[in-house]
Amino acid sequence: MKILLLILFFPCFLNAKESMGYDFSLTSYYSVSKGNVEETVKQTGVTQNTSQNSFLTLELRGGIHPRENNLYFYSWNLYYSQLKSDEVTLGEKINPPPAWGLSIHYNRNIENWYASPFVGVDVESFSTFNTDEARINGNSLSFRQHNVSYGTIGLSKSFRIDQVNFFAQASFSYSVYSTSDKTNSLSDENFTGLKYMTYLGFSLSENTLFHMFYKRHIMSGPTELRISRFGIGLGLNIF
């Protein structure tokens, strides 16, 4: 039913946007990525490394551009990622719950600047093992899911080389709010810290593109947490 409503509504949206005074853009992506999670137990200093790889990450990126004012625009992206882990417990491999994220940014075009600065809010959900409880108390290995909100600043740049269009972006985020779905018996802390991300995309044809990204988390909470992720994928311009 939801899909049917979307199909019926989509042409209406395309007609309505012509009278809104804004131009809209939307691109869909399919990506694969390789992630490494490093957790250090504060009480013992023991470090555990695990992988969280994704062979299915779906993403939408959009933009809202005022037609009569090119000094600013809004951008957003939404992603959903299924993950696989290499950690084995009781002879079985356990996989983390899906990760997801949402960002909304205000972008400013400044004359004589090489790139466009932006500010905004990022929200994401990711999972870690209960490494500290498993190492110290002998608890069964399981996942904790963390929801973190960030304030974000960054720079973006669109450019063209020969017949190829490029888009590059770099951002820095610091956590402002964090929650976890499970209580930790050893610590009442939630993860806080920073993440940074670099992104590069370029056109393969008029409506298709290739992109790659690198994302890094450096956070402290129940454990000292470091997450690195590198991904590549293909995109399709919807409008």
Beta strands, then each sheet from edge to edge (+ up, - down):
strand 1: 22-41
strand 2: 47-66
strand 3: 72-85
strand 4: 88-89
strand 5: 92-93
strand 6: 99-108
strand 7: 116-129
strand 8: 143-161
strand 9: 164-180
strand 10: 192-203
strand 11: 208-220
strand 12: 223-237
sheet 1: 1+ 2- 3+ 6- 7+ 8- 9+ 10- 11+ 12- 1+
sheet 2: 4+ 5-
end
